[in-house]
Every structure is written in C-alpha cells, then in structure tokens.
Amino acid sequence: MTGHGAAVIRADQAPLLPPRREWSPSRESALADTVPAEPAAPAARTGLMAISAASGVPSGPSSSFSASHFFALDVQAVSQGPEVEEAAIRFANGDDSGAEHGLLEAVGEGGGRADQIDDWLALFDLYRATGQLAPFESRAVDFVNRFSRSAPQWFDMPEQIEKLTGRVYTPSAAPTRAVWVCERDLDAHAVGTLQNLLARAPQPWVLDWSPLEAIDVKAARALLGMFTLWGDQDVQLRCLGTTTLRDVLKASTPSGRRDMEQLWWELRMAALRTMNRADEFELTALDFCVTYEVSPPGWERPRCHYESLASDRLSEGGQSVLGEAVMEQVPSQYPNDSRLDSELSDFNQLGLVELSGEIRGDPQAILEALEKRLAGADVMIISCRNLIRVDFSAAGTLLNWISGHHAKGRMVQFVDAHRLISAFFHVIGITEFARVVLRND
C-alpha cells in the first residue's frame, strides 16, 4: 500500500451530536502491572475530558460526552508522505532520535516537505509523545513564521502516563524489544504478518519464538522459504525462545517415520543453519539420511548474522492503562446522513474506552481486558489520547485481533491518535480493517 493520501479522520471535522452520557476516564483501572498506589488528582484532566474542554464541550460533573460523537466523523484524506511513514516505523521501533532526524530533514530548509503542514504536525506529535518541550517550542516559532498560523498546544504525554500509573514512565529501548512474537499455534496468516513486518522493520530483527506450541503445514512451507532466504542473505537476526522452536521442529521429525513429509526435516535443517548450529545440523542431516535412505544435505555456513537472546532481555507489555468503558445505545440511523445510515444499519451498541501508555511485546493481556470492557459492543471505539507508542510486535497481534472482529462484522475505531501512530497503523495494514481518527490539537 502506498502511504500517500491515507484515509484517516480529523476530529475537527466531526458534527457535534447531542451528548448522551457522563464519562470520565478511570485512573484506577490499570492493568495488573501498572495499578497506581493512589488515584491521580481530579484536577489533572486527560483523555476524553481534555478533548471535551478543547472542543468547547463543557467538562466536569454536570457534563456528558457521547461515544456517538466519535463515531459520527467525516473521513478526510491526509497526506502521509514517505518521510512520515519512515519516522513512524523508527518511532515504533524505539528509535526516537532517528525519527526526529528524518522529520527535521524533511521540514527543514531545502527539505522536500518543508511546506507540508502535516509533516510539521507529525514532528510536534513526536515531541509531545517524548516529552521534549525545548525543541517543541523552538520548532513552534519556525512553524508560525512559515505558515502564519498558531502552532499546536504543548502536551506532555509521558507526564500524563506518570499521573495515570503513579510510576515513573520509562520509554522502550529498541534492542530489548521483539519485532514479532510468535503465536501459540502458528499458521500461514501469522507468517504472512511476520513477512509484512520485516519488510518495514529496521534491522536487527528481534523475533520471539517462546509461545510456540504447534506449526501447521502451510506455515511450515512459508517458514522454510524465510529461513532459507535468511541463511543466504546478509541480515541481522536476534531470537528469543529458540529452544522452544527447535523442540517443536524436533517433535515434527521423528526418526524412522517415513510417512512424515520431508518438508519438516527441510524446515528443521534450514532453521539450524540460520542459527549457525553446525553440529546439530549434521546430526539432524544424518538422521534424515537414515529415515529416508537418501544422501544427506551438506552444511553451508550461513551469511546472516544471528544471535540468540535470553528471555529476560525482552521487555514485554509496556506501561499501559485501560480506562473504564462507556456503553451507549444508538438509533439504527441518523437523520439526513446516508453514510451513517449504511454504516449503522447493523450496529446499535457503541463501546468507548481509553487506552493509554505504551503497548509493546505481547499485548494479549491488554486485548483480553479490552474484550471484557467492550463486551457486547458492535462498534468498539478506543481513545488514543494518551497512547504514546505501539511497537511492531504488538501491532502484529493487534492487526490479527482487529481483522478477526472485522470478519465478525464488528467495527473497531481508534480516535485521537497522534500522527506517528496513525501512519504506523497505515503501514502495518490496520487501517484496512479499522478507522483511525487523528487528534485535532
């Protein structure tokens, strides 16, 4: 997919619908590892309540904020050039300085995107997501001089996460995080997700095989091609859970069982070659020779640069907070709006929840919590007002979760996402199955 003219939604294009229900994001409903000792001060408004204040909707005990406000939004094409997409990829991989450098080159004097407001706004989103006030203010002056309009307001996202969790926010570090975490039952779809992720992710690629329990035949064929390519190419691989992978492949290649397809033996030897395990490869090749009464394949030194990582080097989950959900019944259609009529004809329950912090590694616990919060909702609306980052590995699992709901006819919508998350969701393919609404401040 091309990154130009990606269909995302601007919140400032939304028709304000009548408010229907009170809601304030919960600061006590955190995931198990991030529950704060005490709730944040009531005066520190974040999330949707902060949005309501910015948009002129009264906030506080007497106000209400409707989930249907977020659903009834106009789609507007936003130009996401390759520079923003590249910055989004680097940011997702924990390379904040690389993302900043790329955007500065794009919008600086002589840069190809110097006159593109959306690229400047992506840079401001980066500074707010990383809590960098000084460069934000410096670039704000340049922005005002160039476009003769006010710059965005300062918003310190890490500070808000600290208030929500009661803990010091620690940003992720690229070398300790997996680009991809294997599913328990690996199928061809999951391998396809891996291929798509690696086509975009910078090296070294960190893969985690720890959850693996079984591989189906189609996935095995796809993996054989990937391991063969890795062994023949100058790529950098870092793997966790390789003992698990080798055990699963060994169980799929029982000695003396000629009824087993040779594919499994070929995959096992290709994986061992990629891992540069020459001795284990030779023993496996000899076993293969005895089982099928054919000449064993010879050892070839791999070209790839491979390293096995200890599982304790992987930082999982990130610091994340999930607010309480608001469920709202909506009519089967909105008057005088054919677009909403067609989209709402099968939906009558909206669910709204705020997801904050940083999602990385295996997000299964977060997704399970989302399922519980939004149980029964036909349209699941996830506020990203304070969502700083989603990494490659979490995005792959998130994509599978969203596509699964899409297949069942449930709609997922992310609202108030900053531009680097929006661009990254577009690159990964999430926008094929979910709507993404850009923040408007």
C-alpha positions as CSV (number, residue, x, y, z in Angstrom):
1,M,0.0,0.0,0.0
2,T,1.2,3.5,-0.7
3,G,1.4,6.0,2.1
4,H,0.1,8.9,0.1
5,G,-3.5,10.1,0.7
6,A,-4.2,7.7,3.5
7,A,-7.8,7.8,4.6
8,V,-7.8,8.9,8.2
9,I,-10.2,11.1,10.0
10,R,-9.8,14.5,11.5
11,A,-11.6,15.0,14.8
12,D,-12.2,18.7,13.9
13,Q,-14.4,17.6,11.0
14,A,-16.9,15.9,13.3
15,P,-20.5,17.1,13.5
16,L,-21.2,17.5,17.3
17,L,-24.1,15.2,18.2
18,P,-26.1,15.6,21.3
19,P,-24.2,14.4,24.4
20,R,-25.7,11.3,25.9
21,R,-23.8,10.0,28.9
22,E,-21.4,11.2,31.5
23,W,-17.9,9.8,31.4
24,S,-14.5,10.4,32.9
25,P,-11.6,8.1,32.2
26,S,-10.8,5.9,35.2
27,R,-7.3,6.3,36.7
28,E,-7.7,3.3,38.9
29,S,-8.5,0.7,36.3
30,A,-4.9,-0.1,35.2
31,L,-3.6,-3.4,34.1
32,A,-2.1,-5.6,36.9
33,D,1.4,-4.3,36.5
34,T,0.6,-0.6,36.4
35,V,-2.0,0.0,39.1
36,P,-1.2,3.2,40.8
37,A,-1.0,3.4,44.6
38,E,-3.4,6.3,44.7
39,P,-5.6,7.8,42.0
40,A,-4.4,10.9,40.2
41,A,-5.6,14.3,41.3
42,P,-9.0,15.1,39.9
43,A,-7.8,18.4,38.5
44,A,-5.5,16.7,36.1
45,R,-7.8,16.2,33.2
46,T,-6.7,13.8,30.5
47,G,-8.2,11.7,27.7
48,L,-11.7,12.5,26.5
49,M,-12.4,15.0,29.2
50,A,-9.4,17.0,28.0
51,I,-10.8,16.7,24.5
52,S,-14.2,18.0,25.5
53,A,-12.6,21.1,27.1
54,A,-10.6,21.8,23.9
55,S,-13.5,21.4,21.7
56,G,-15.8,23.6,23.7
57,V,-17.9,20.8,25.2
58,P,-18.2,21.6,29.0
59,S,-16.4,19.2,31.3
60,G,-16.9,18.3,34.9
61,P,-19.6,16.6,36.9
62,S,-22.5,18.2,35.1
63,S,-21.2,17.5,31.6
64,S,-21.5,14.4,29.4
65,F,-19.6,13.2,26.4
66,S,-21.1,10.8,23.9
67,A,-19.5,7.8,22.2
68,S,-21.6,8.7,19.1
69,H,-19.6,11.9,18.8
70,F,-16.6,9.8,17.9
71,F,-18.4,7.5,15.5
72,A,-20.1,10.3,13.5
73,L,-16.9,11.6,11.9
74,D,-16.2,12.7,8.3
75,V,-13.4,10.9,6.5
76,Q,-10.7,13.2,5.1
77,A,-7.7,12.2,3.1
78,V,-4.5,13.2,4.9
79,S,-1.2,13.3,3.1
80,Q,1.3,10.9,4.7
81,G,4.5,11.1,2.8
82,P,7.3,8.5,2.9
83,E,9.2,10.7,5.4
84,V,6.4,10.5,7.9
85,E,6.0,6.7,7.4
86,E,9.7,6.2,7.8
87,A,9.6,8.3,11.0
88,A,6.6,6.3,12.2
89,I,8.5,3.0,11.7
90,R,11.6,4.2,13.5
91,F,9.4,5.6,16.3
92,A,7.6,2.2,16.7
93,N,10.9,0.5,16.9
94,G,12.1,2.8,19.7
95,D,14.4,4.9,17.6
96,D,13.1,8.3,18.7
97,S,16.2,10.2,17.6
98,G,16.2,8.6,14.2
99,A,12.5,9.5,13.7
100,E,13.2,13.1,14.8
101,H,16.2,13.4,12.5
102,G,14.2,12.2,9.5
103,L,11.4,14.6,10.1
104,L,13.7,17.5,10.7
105,E,15.4,16.8,7.4
106,A,12.0,16.7,5.6
107,V,10.7,20.0,7.0
108,G,14.0,21.9,7.3
109,E,15.2,24.5,4.8
110,G,15.6,22.7,1.4
111,G,13.6,19.7,2.7
112,G,11.1,18.2,0.3
113,R,8.3,18.6,2.8
114,A,9.1,22.0,4.3
115,D,5.7,23.4,3.1
116,Q,3.6,20.4,4.2
117,I,1.8,21.2,7.5
118,D,1.0,17.5,8.2
119,D,4.8,16.7,8.4
120,W,5.3,19.6,10.8
121,L,2.4,18.3,12.9
122,A,3.9,14.8,12.9
123,L,7.1,16.4,14.3
124,F,5.2,18.2,17.0
125,D,3.4,14.9,17.9
126,L,6.8,13.3,18.3
127,Y,8.0,15.9,20.7
128,R,4.8,15.7,22.7
129,A,5.0,11.9,22.8
130,T,8.5,12.0,24.1
131,G,8.1,15.0,26.4
132,Q,10.6,17.3,24.6
133,L,9.4,20.8,25.4
134,A,12.5,22.8,24.3
135,P,12.7,21.6,20.7
136,F,8.9,21.8,20.5
137,E,9.0,25.5,21.4
138,S,11.9,26.1,19.0
139,R,10.1,24.5,16.1
140,A,6.9,26.2,17.0
141,V,8.5,29.6,16.2
142,D,9.6,28.3,12.8
143,F,6.1,26.9,12.2
144,V,4.4,30.3,13.0
145,N,6.9,32.2,10.7
146,R,6.4,29.8,7.8
147,F,2.7,29.3,7.9
148,S,1.4,32.5,9.6
149,R,-0.8,30.5,12.0
150,S,-0.5,29.4,15.5
151,A,1.4,26.2,16.4
152,P,-0.2,23.3,18.2
153,Q,-0.5,23.4,22.0
154,W,2.1,21.7,24.2
155,F,1.0,18.4,25.7
156,D,3.4,16.2,27.7
157,M,2.2,12.6,27.2
158,P,4.9,10.9,29.4
159,E,3.9,13.2,32.3
160,Q,0.2,12.2,31.8
161,I,1.2,8.5,31.9
162,E,3.1,9.1,35.2
163,K,-0.1,10.6,36.6
164,L,-2.2,7.7,35.5
165,T,0.1,5.0,36.7
166,G,1.8,6.6,39.7
167,R,5.1,5.4,38.4
168,V,8.0,7.0,36.5
169,Y,7.5,6.5,32.8
170,T,10.4,4.6,31.2
171,P,10.4,4.7,27.4
172,S,11.1,1.5,25.5
173,A,14.6,0.7,24.2
174,A,14.9,-0.8,20.7
175,P,17.4,-3.6,21.4
176,T,15.3,-5.2,24.1
177,R,12.0,-5.5,22.2
178,A,10.8,-8.1,19.7
179,V,9.6,-7.0,16.3
180,W,7.4,-10.1,16.3
181,V,6.1,-12.5,18.9
182,C,5.1,-16.0,17.6
183,E,1.6,-17.2,18.2
184,R,1.0,-20.4,20.1
185,D,-0.5,-22.1,17.0
186,L,1.5,-20.7,14.1
187,D,-0.5,-20.6,10.8
188,A,0.2,-19.1,7.4
189,H,-1.6,-15.9,8.3
190,A,0.7,-15.3,11.2
191,V,3.8,-16.0,9.0
192,G,2.4,-13.5,6.4
193,T,2.2,-10.9,9.2
194,L,5.8,-11.7,10.0
195,Q,6.8,-11.1,6.4
196,N,5.0,-7.8,6.2
197,L,6.5,-6.6,9.4
198,L,10.1,-7.5,8.4
199,A,9.6,-5.7,5.1
200,R,9.3,-2.4,7.1
201,A,11.2,-3.0,10.3
202,P,14.8,-1.8,10.6
203,Q,17.4,-4.4,11.5
204,P,18.4,-6.2,13.7
205,W,15.1,-8.1,13.7
206,V,14.3,-9.4,17.1
207,L,11.9,-12.4,16.9
208,D,10.4,-14.2,19.9
209,W,9.5,-17.9,19.4
210,S,8.8,-18.6,23.1
211,P,5.0,-19.1,22.9
212,L,5.2,-21.6,20.0
213,E,3.5,-24.9,20.5
214,A,2.5,-26.0,17.0
215,I,3.0,-25.2,13.3
216,D,0.6,-26.1,10.5
217,V,1.8,-27.3,7.1
218,K,1.2,-24.1,5.2
219,A,3.1,-22.1,7.8
220,A,5.9,-24.6,7.7
221,R,6.2,-24.2,3.9
222,A,6.3,-20.4,4.3
223,L,8.9,-20.6,7.1
224,L,11.1,-22.9,5.1
225,G,11.3,-20.2,2.4
226,M,12.0,-17.5,5.0
227,F,14.8,-19.4,6.8
228,T,16.4,-20.3,3.5
229,L,16.5,-16.7,2.5
230,W,17.8,-15.6,5.9
231,G,20.6,-18.1,5.6
232,D,21.6,-16.8,2.2
233,Q,21.3,-13.1,2.9
234,D,23.3,-10.6,4.9
235,V,20.6,-9.9,7.5
236,Q,20.8,-9.4,11.3
237,L,18.6,-11.7,13.4
238,R,18.1,-11.8,17.1
239,C,15.9,-14.5,18.5
240,L,14.3,-15.4,21.8
241,G,12.8,-18.8,22.6
242,T,15.0,-20.7,20.0
243,T,15.0,-23.8,22.3
244,T,11.2,-23.8,22.0
245,L,11.4,-23.6,18.2
246,R,14.0,-26.4,18.0
247,D,11.9,-28.6,20.3
248,V,8.8,-28.1,18.2
249,L,10.7,-28.9,15.0
250,K,12.4,-31.9,16.5
251,A,9.0,-33.3,17.6
252,S,7.8,-32.9,14.0
253,T,10.7,-35.0,12.6
254,P,10.6,-38.4,14.4
255,S,13.4,-40.7,13.4
256,G,12.4,-43.6,11.2
257,R,9.0,-42.2,10.3
258,R,9.0,-42.2,6.5
259,D,5.3,-41.3,6.5
260,M,6.2,-37.8,7.7
261,E,6.6,-35.2,5.0
262,Q,10.2,-34.3,4.3
263,L,9.1,-30.6,4.5
264,W,9.5,-30.8,8.3
265,W,13.1,-32.1,8.0
266,E,14.0,-29.4,5.5
267,L,12.5,-26.7,7.7
268,R,14.4,-28.0,10.8
269,M,17.7,-28.1,8.9
270,A,17.1,-24.6,7.4
271,A,16.4,-23.2,10.9
272,L,19.5,-24.8,12.3
273,R,21.6,-23.4,9.5
274,T,20.2,-19.9,10.1
275,M,21.1,-20.3,13.8
276,N,24.6,-21.5,12.8
277,R,24.3,-24.7,14.7
278,A,26.6,-26.8,12.6
279,D,26.9,-29.8,14.9
280,E,23.2,-30.1,15.5
281,F,22.6,-29.7,11.7
282,E,25.0,-32.6,10.9
283,L,23.2,-34.9,13.4
284,T,19.8,-34.0,12.0
285,A,21.0,-34.5,8.4
286,L,22.3,-38.0,9.3
287,D,19.0,-38.9,10.9
288,F,17.2,-37.6,7.8
289,C,19.5,-39.8,5.7
290,V,18.7,-42.9,7.8
291,T,15.0,-42.2,7.8
292,Y,14.5,-41.7,4.0
293,E,17.6,-43.6,2.7
294,V,18.8,-40.6,0.7
295,S,22.0,-38.7,0.7
296,P,22.0,-36.0,3.5
297,P,22.3,-32.4,2.6
298,G,25.7,-30.8,3.2
299,W,26.4,-28.0,5.7
300,E,26.7,-24.5,4.3
301,R,27.8,-21.6,6.5
302,P,25.0,-19.0,6.8
303,R,25.5,-15.5,5.6
304,C,23.2,-14.0,8.1
305,H,24.4,-12.6,11.5
306,Y,22.4,-14.5,14.1
307,E,22.3,-14.1,17.9
308,S,20.3,-15.9,20.5
309,L,18.9,-13.7,23.3
310,A,17.9,-14.6,26.8
311,S,14.3,-14.2,27.5
312,D,14.9,-11.8,30.4
313,R,16.2,-9.3,27.8
314,L,12.8,-8.8,26.3
315,S,10.7,-6.1,27.8
316,E,7.0,-7.1,27.5
317,G,3.7,-5.3,27.6
318,G,5.0,-1.7,28.2
319,Q,3.4,0.7,30.6
320,S,-0.3,0.7,29.8
321,V,-3.5,1.9,31.4
322,L,-7.0,0.9,30.3
323,G,-9.9,3.1,31.4
324,E,-13.5,2.0,32.2
325,A,-15.8,1.6,29.3
326,V,-18.9,3.6,28.4
327,M,-21.6,1.7,26.5
328,E,-24.2,3.6,24.6
329,Q,-27.2,2.6,22.6
330,V,-27.7,4.4,19.3
331,P,-30.6,4.5,16.9
332,S,-30.5,2.4,13.7
333,Q,-29.9,5.5,11.6
334,Y,-29.1,9.2,11.9
335,P,-31.4,11.6,10.0
336,N,-30.2,13.1,6.8
337,D,-27.0,11.2,6.7
338,S,-26.9,8.3,4.1
339,R,-23.3,7.4,5.0
340,L,-24.1,6.9,8.7
341,D,-27.4,5.2,7.7
342,S,-25.5,2.5,5.8
343,E,-22.8,2.0,8.5
344,L,-25.2,2.0,11.5
345,S,-27.8,-0.2,9.9
346,D,-26.4,-3.3,11.7
347,F,-25.0,-1.6,14.8
348,N,-26.9,-0.5,17.8
349,Q,-24.3,-0.6,20.6
350,L,-21.2,1.7,20.9
351,G,-18.5,1.0,23.4
352,L,-15.9,3.6,24.3
353,V,-12.7,3.1,26.3
354,E,-9.4,4.9,26.7
355,L,-6.1,3.1,26.1
356,S,-3.0,5.0,27.4
357,G,0.7,4.5,27.7
358,E,3.0,2.3,25.6
359,I,2.0,-1.1,24.1
360,R,4.9,-3.4,23.2
361,G,5.8,-7.0,23.1
362,D,2.9,-9.4,23.7
363,P,-0.3,-7.3,24.1
364,Q,-2.6,-10.3,24.8
365,A,-3.4,-9.2,28.4
366,I,-4.4,-5.7,27.1
367,L,-6.6,-7.2,24.3
368,E,-8.3,-9.5,26.8
369,A,-9.0,-6.6,29.0
370,L,-10.4,-4.7,26.0
371,E,-12.6,-7.6,25.2
372,K,-14.1,-7.6,28.7
373,R,-14.5,-3.8,28.8
374,L,-16.2,-3.7,25.4
375,A,-18.2,-7.0,25.6
376,G,-21.5,-6.6,23.6
377,A,-20.4,-3.6,21.6
378,D,-20.9,-3.6,17.8
379,V,-18.6,-0.6,17.4
380,M,-15.5,-0.6,19.7
381,I,-14.1,2.9,20.0
382,I,-10.6,3.2,21.5
383,S,-9.4,6.6,22.6
384,C,-5.7,7.0,22.0
385,R,-5.4,10.5,23.5
386,N,-2.6,9.3,25.8
387,L,-1.3,6.4,23.8
388,I,2.4,7.1,23.1
389,R,3.5,4.2,21.1
390,V,2.6,0.7,19.7
391,D,5.6,-1.4,18.6
392,F,6.0,-3.8,15.7
393,S,5.3,-7.0,17.7
394,A,2.2,-5.6,19.4
395,A,0.9,-4.2,16.1
396,G,1.1,-7.6,14.5
397,T,-1.1,-9.1,17.3
398,L,-3.3,-6.1,17.3
399,L,-3.8,-6.4,13.5
400,N,-4.9,-10.1,13.9
401,W,-7.3,-9.1,16.7
402,I,-8.9,-6.3,14.6
403,S,-9.2,-8.4,11.4
404,G,-10.9,-11.1,13.5
405,H,-13.5,-8.6,14.7
406,H,-13.9,-7.2,11.2
407,A,-14.7,-10.7,9.9
408,K,-17.4,-11.0,12.5
409,G,-18.9,-7.6,11.5
410,R,-17.7,-5.6,14.5
411,M,-16.2,-2.2,13.8
412,V,-13.0,-1.0,15.6
413,Q,-12.2,2.7,15.7
414,F,-9.2,4.5,17.1
415,V,-9.8,8.1,18.0
416,D,-7.4,11.0,18.9
417,A,-4.3,9.1,17.6
418,H,-1.2,11.1,17.0
419,R,0.2,11.2,13.5
420,L,3.1,8.7,14.1
421,I,0.7,6.1,15.4
422,S,-1.8,6.8,12.5
423,A,1.0,6.5,9.9
424,F,2.3,3.3,11.5
425,F,-1.2,1.8,11.6
426,H,-1.4,2.6,7.9
427,V,1.9,0.9,7.1
428,I,1.1,-2.2,9.1
429,G,-2.3,-2.5,7.4
430,I,-4.5,-1.8,10.5
431,T,-6.4,0.9,8.5
432,E,-7.6,-1.8,6.2
433,F,-9.9,-3.1,9.0
434,A,-10.3,-0.1,11.4
435,R,-11.0,3.6,11.2
436,V,-8.3,5.9,12.6
437,V,-9.2,9.4,13.8
438,L,-6.3,12.0,14.1
439,R,-6.2,14.2,17.2
440,N,-7.0,17.8,16.4
441,D,-4.9,19.8,18.9
